Amino acid sequence: MTTRETAAKAKEGLPREAFAITGDPTDPESWKLPHHKRSIYRALKRTLDIEKTVDWERMPTAVAALSPMGYRGRRIAASPEDILKAARHLADHYRKANKPLPDTLAALG
């Protein structure tokens, strides 16, 4: 893959793996709920533990978007299956970091 192709497969400067919902893996516009820092690129090269790339400042927003009330009153537009999968994914990050599980994730997961 060329540098141009790699750049085309990014959204907000982040690769697909930085999002909890990826919809179509080839369409960055379908990727939702970013929750990793740009250092995820190092994790993908196996030079950094991926858990160290979680962007804890963004996690509350991602979690809120999965809740029935949504983030700022809007729930993420995704299938129920994608919402559950994303909730489980985000909950795994909380567990691995030994952080309390937000109620939204506990209810969905």
Order of alpha helices (4+ residues) and beta strands (2+ residues): alpha-beta-beta-beta-beta-alpha-alpha-alpha-alpha
